[in-house]
Amino acid sequence: MRRTTASLAALAVAAGIALAPAPAPAGAAIVYRFEHVKSRVTRLPSGDEVHRVRVRTGETATEGDVVRTGLLARAVLAVPDRAVRFEISSSSQVRLAGPEPGVILVLESGRLKAAFDAFTGASEERRVAAPGALLAVRGTRYGLEAIPGGGTVVAVFEGTVELFPADGSPSLRVDRGEFCRVAPGSAPRKGSMERAGMSEKGWASRGSGLAPGVSDGRGAGGPGAAGPQGRRPSGSGGRGGH
């Protein structure tokens, strides 16, 4: 009886292993799945505007596709092979994958929230691109917003993000509770989310609340802030932050 029980247990374990999803082979095409779709969300296959289609919950997309959300629309896009999920806000556009190695998604306009789970798979990098910046993570949650003029704001809700400015300047860490604004012609500017009135809860509806070309506008002073009180905004003759 003991031997039979042990044999059944071994078979059960073996069956469980056989049924477990195998990791995607290195270099395999990334598969994107729409876990939730609200209102009008369209997909442009390989960026082809002529052949755009309306997206439904449960459908998939592939590298090179463009996803666009309409007014009051929203999409939750999962990438199981990379253990990441993107919540794409209304009036936004993203491109799936990018020319740089390891880029899973490119934010072209609007904003999103990204959640990266711990990843123990192959050696693939997990990166997201946005206007003027490239972001690399291990396990974290953050908000990302493309602002007019070719700039980007990232706000870190959990974990740490390493930000690589597109102009080739040194990378910097953005930790939990911090944000960083990257804009053409000025150095990246970090600050406190709390002082700037940002929150994870309000990200989908309000985003960063930062206008292009200015600091947080709410007196976020102190080390690493987006500009001490009284300093004139970047672009109006004031000195840039760090």
C-alpha positions in Angstrom: 0.0 0.0 0.0 2.8 2.4 0.9 4.6 1.7 -2.4 1.4 2.2 -4.3 0.7 5.5 -2.6 4.2 6.7 -3.2 4.0 5.7 -6.8 0.7 7.7 -7.2 2.3 10.7 -5.5 5.3 10.5 -7.8 3.0 10.4 -10.9 1.0 13.4 -9.6 4.2 15.4 -9.2 5.4 14.4 -12.6 2.0 15.3 -14.1 2.2 18.7 -12.4 5.6 19.4 -13.8 4.5 18.3 -17.3 1.5 20.7 -17.1 3.5 23.7 -15.8 4.1 26.3 -18.5 7.6 26.1 -19.9 9.7 29.3 -20.1 9.8 30.9 -23.5 13.1 30.1 -25.4 15.6 32.9 -25.4 15.1 35.1 -28.4 11.5 33.9 -28.9 8.9 36.5 -29.9 7.1 38.1 -27.0 3.4 37.5 -26.7 1.2 40.2 -25.2 -2.3 39.5 -23.9 -5.1 41.9 -23.2 -6.4 41.0 -19.7 -8.9 43.8 -19.6 -10.2 46.3 -22.2 -12.5 49.2 -21.4 -14.2 51.3 -24.1 -12.4 51.9 -27.4 -8.9 50.3 -27.7 -7.4 49.7 -31.1 -4.4 47.7 -32.3 -2.4 48.6 -35.4 -0.7 45.4 -36.7 3.0 46.3 -37.2 1.9 49.9 -36.8 -0.3 49.8 -40.0 -3.0 52.5 -39.6 -5.0 51.1 -42.5 -5.5 47.7 -40.9 -6.2 48.8 -37.4 -8.7 46.6 -35.4 -10.7 47.0 -32.3 -9.3 45.1 -29.3 -11.3 42.7 -27.1 -10.5 41.3 -23.7 -8.6 38.0 -24.1 -7.0 38.8 -27.5 -3.3 38.9 -28.1 -0.8 41.1 -29.8 2.8 40.7 -31.1 6.0 42.6 -31.3 5.8 45.7 -33.5 2.0 46.2 -33.0 0.8 49.7 -31.8 -1.9 49.9 -29.2 -4.0 53.1 -28.9 -6.6 53.9 -26.2 -9.3 56.4 -26.9 -10.9 58.9 -24.6 -12.0 57.3 -21.3 -10.6 54.0 -22.6 -8.2 51.7 -20.7 -6.3 48.5 -21.3 -4.5 46.1 -19.1 -1.7 44.3 -21.1 0.1 41.3 -19.7 3.4 39.9 -20.8 3.5 36.5 -19.1 6.9 35.5 -20.5 8.5 38.6 -18.8 6.3 38.7 -15.7 5.1 42.2 -16.3 1.7 43.9 -16.6 1.0 47.3 -18.0 -2.1 49.4 -17.2 -2.5 51.8 -20.2 -4.5 54.9 -19.4 -6.9 56.7 -21.8 -5.6 58.8 -24.7 -2.3 56.9 -24.8 -0.3 55.1 -27.4 2.3 52.4 -27.0 4.5 50.3 -29.3 5.1 46.7 -28.4 8.8 46.0 -28.2 11.5 48.4 -29.5 14.8 48.5 -31.4 16.9 48.4 -28.3 17.7 45.0 -26.8 15.4 44.0 -24.0 12.7 46.7 -24.6 9.3 45.2 -24.0 7.2 48.3 -24.7 7.7 51.9 -25.9 5.4 54.6 -24.5 4.9 57.1 -27.3 2.2 59.3 -25.8 0.0 59.4 -22.7 0.7 57.4 -19.6 0.7 54.0 -18.0 1.5 52.1 -14.8 3.9 49.1 -14.9 4.1 46.2 -12.5 7.2 44.0 -12.7 7.2 40.8 -10.7 10.4 39.1 -9.6 11.8 37.4 -12.7 14.0 34.3 -12.5 13.8 33.3 -16.1 16.4 33.6 -18.8 18.9 36.5 -19.0 16.6 38.8 -21.0 16.6 42.4 -19.8 13.2 44.0 -19.0 13.2 47.5 -20.2 10.6 50.1 -21.2 11.4 53.1 -23.4 9.8 56.5 -23.3 10.6 59.9 -24.9 14.1 60.8 -23.8 14.7 57.8 -21.5 15.1 54.1 -21.1 14.1 52.3 -17.9 15.4 49.0 -16.5 14.0 47.2 -13.5 14.1 43.9 -11.6 10.9 43.9 -9.6 8.9 47.1 -9.1 5.9 49.2 -9.8 6.0 52.6 -11.3 4.1 55.2 -13.3 5.3 56.5 -16.6 4.1 59.6 -18.5 5.1 61.2 -21.7 4.8 65.0 -21.5 4.7 67.5 -24.4 8.0 68.5 -25.9 9.6 65.1 -25.8 9.9 64.7 -22.0 9.1 61.9 -19.6 8.1 61.6 -15.9 8.6 58.4 -14.0 7.2 57.9 -10.5 8.3 54.9 -8.5 5.6 53.3 -6.3 7.6 50.2 -5.2 11.2 49.1 -5.7 13.8 50.9 -7.8 14.1 52.0 -11.4 17.4 52.6 -13.2 16.9 55.5 -15.7 19.1 55.9 -18.7 18.7 59.4 -20.3 18.6 59.2 -24.1 21.2 62.0 -24.4 23.9 59.6 -23.1 24.3 61.3 -19.6 25.0 58.9 -16.7 22.2 56.7 -15.5 20.5 57.3 -12.1 18.4 55.4 -9.6 14.9 56.5 -8.8 13.7 54.8 -5.6 10.4 54.3 -4.0 8.5 57.5 -3.3 10.6 59.5 -5.8 9.9 60.8 -9.3 12.2 62.0 -12.0 11.5 64.2 -15.0 13.6 64.0 -18.1 13.3 66.8 -20.7 15.3 67.8 -23.7 18.0 70.3 -23.0 18.1 69.9 -19.2 19.4 67.5 -16.7 17.1 64.9 -15.1 15.3 66.3 -12.1 14.4 64.1 -9.1 11.9 64.9 -6.4 9.6 63.6 -3.7 6.3 62.2 -4.9 4.6 63.2 -1.7 5.7 66.8 -1.9 4.6 67.0 -5.5 1.2 65.6 -4.7 1.7 62.4 -6.7 0.3 59.0 -5.8 -0.1 55.5 -7.2 -3.9 55.6 -6.7 -4.3 58.8 -8.7 -1.8 58.0 -11.4 -4.4 56.6 -13.9 -6.6 59.7 -13.7 -4.1 62.5 -13.0 -0.6 61.3 -13.8 2.2 63.4 -12.5 0.5 66.8 -12.8 3.7 68.3 -14.0 3.6 70.8 -16.9 6.4 70.5 -19.4 9.4 72.7 -18.8 8.8 73.4 -15.1 9.7 71.9 -11.8 7.0 70.3 -9.6 5.6 73.8 -8.9 4.7 72.8 -5.3 7.8 73.6 -3.4 9.5 70.2 -3.4 12.8 71.3 -1.9 15.5 69.3 -0.2 18.2 67.0 -1.5 17.3 65.4 -4.8 14.1 67.4 -5.2 12.9 68.8 -8.5 14.1 72.3 -7.6 14.2 74.2 -4.3 11.6 76.8 -3.4 12.1 80.1 -5.2 14.2 78.7 -8.0 12.9 79.6 -11.4 11.7 76.7 -13.6 14.1 75.2 -16.1 13.8 76.9 -19.5 13.1 80.4 -18.0 16.7 81.2 -17.1 17.0 79.2 -13.9 19.6 76.6 -13.2 18.7 73.0 -13.9 18.4 70.5 -11.1 20.4 67.3 -10.7 
